[in-house]
Amino acid sequence: MIDLSIRQVFLHHISPPLSGSSFVCFHERLTVSSIQRPREVALLTVSAIFNAHYELYAQEIMAEVVGLSPSQVATLAAGGRPVDLGDEESIAHDVARELTTGHILPTSTYGVRCRF
């Protein structure tokens, strides 16, 4: 007899395919080209803060795929803020840094983020 807690771990593997299709739809919404660059900037920012080398390795590759320059990627991976980021990428970096380091998001940054 299988312990109930072990069955719950594998429950998502035996659920109907509809749950998988909803994930695919959600993933497709996330991969719209207009948000790929800001998303990669945020992921690199958080990975650098936590010094997550494996995540940095993967995100550096993806960041170059979505069009970030090698100097931007290197600066973000080192924990810095590139000066040549676009508006959306800058906001993504600022929000990710503030929230990841445990600070309160300033009203001005939140207001700018809400306009996008």
C-alpha positions, -999 to +999 in steps of 0.1 A: +000+000+000+013+034-010+015+062+016-009+090+008+018+116+009+038+098-017+008+095-040+003+133-037+038+139-050+030+121-082-006+133-085+002+158-112+016+130-134-017+112-135-040+141-138-060+147-171-042+164-200-063+195-196-041+207-167-011+204-190-027+224-217-036+252-193+001+253-183+011+255-220-013+284-225+001+302-195+037+295-207+028+309-241+015+341-226+048+345-207+069+340-237+054+368-257+083+387-272+074+420-256+081+407-221+111+384-228+138+410-223+124+425-191+118+389-178+154+379-185+167+411-168+147+403-137+159+367-137+195+377-140+191+403-113+176+378-088+201+351-098+230+376-092+216+386-058+214+350-046+247+341-063+230+312-081+257+301-105+237+275-123+207+298-128+231+326-140+246+302-165+212+293-180+199+329-179+230+344-195+224+321-226+187+330-227+194+368-223+216+368-253+190+348-273+163+375-265+187+403-276+205+416-246+241+426-254+270+407-238+280+437-218+245+441-204+244+404-195+278+406-178+269+437-158+236+421-147+253+388-138+278+407-117+250+424-098+251+458-115+227+478-135+236+485-171+232+521-181+219+512-216+188+492-206+154+502-221+126+516-200+109+483-194+142+465-186+152+492-162+119+489-143+122+451-142+157+454-128+147+480-101+116+460-090+134+427-089+163+442-069+141+460-044+118+430-038+146+404-037+168+424-012+138+427+012+132+464+007+099+481+003+091+491-033+092+529-035+059+545-046+077+561-075+090+528-089+056+511-083+039+540-102+062+537-131+058+499-132+020+503-133+021+524-164+035+495-184 
